[in-house]
């Protein structure tokens, strides 16, 4: 049985360069979970754990259908309640963590994944995972090399590029995590930073 790797099939959405570029992102299917607070904090860890648990239960069903796939790279949307104020402390950050899904994954498969996961370990966060088609459309993106805590200059370069191209930012700040922070040194992390524009 061949194994679908979405990061290879849709390579253009899982690669970026050190210089910002524009990219058009079509409607894409994800399983998602929303949260608020410190990245890596208690809520974040619990909800990302639930997201991965559901992803592997969906993958199990796909294998039964002889449609195996690789669980995709973690991605996150980030935003604040009020952009007119200075950047708030991390405990006030809003986020949506998400994993891209093959086109054939359905709400019924996600519902069954919940039954499978919850019956084994009744974690309430599992109930918050949902299948969503997210349409980002025209966006600007850039690769950030190194620790997440040092993203600010990269984000500023991206925002300046958007303004220079005559566009405005819209929607939510998007990050694609190409390396596992638990297995990679901070200086070797690779993160695609993307923002929709209009």
VENUR-V938032 format. One line per field, one symbol per residue. ss: DSSP state (@ for helix, = for strand, . for the rest). phi: phi as a letter, one per 30 degrees, with the letter a starting at -180 (. if undefined). burial: # if it has 24 or more other C-alpha atoms within 12 Angstrom, else .. A space follows every 50 residues. Layout:
ss=???
phi=???
burial=???
//
This chain:
ss=...=.@@@@.@@@.......=====..=========.....@@@@@@@@@ @@@@@@@@@@@@@@....=....======..........@@@.======= ......@@@@@@@@@@@@@@...@@@@@.=====..=========..@@@ .@@@@@@@@@@@@@....=========........@@@.========.
phi=.dcdcddcdcedcbbacdcdbcbccdebcbcbbcabkedidededddddd ddededddeedddddibdbdddddbbcbacdbddceeddedcdcabcabd cddddcddddddddedddddadcddedcdbcbcccdidbcbacccjdddc dedddddddddedddiccdbicdbbccdbdddcbdedcdbbdcbbdbb
burial=.....##.....#####..####.#..##########.#...##.##### ############.....#############............######## ##.##...######.##.......########.#.#.#########.#.. #..##.###.##......#..########.........#########.
//
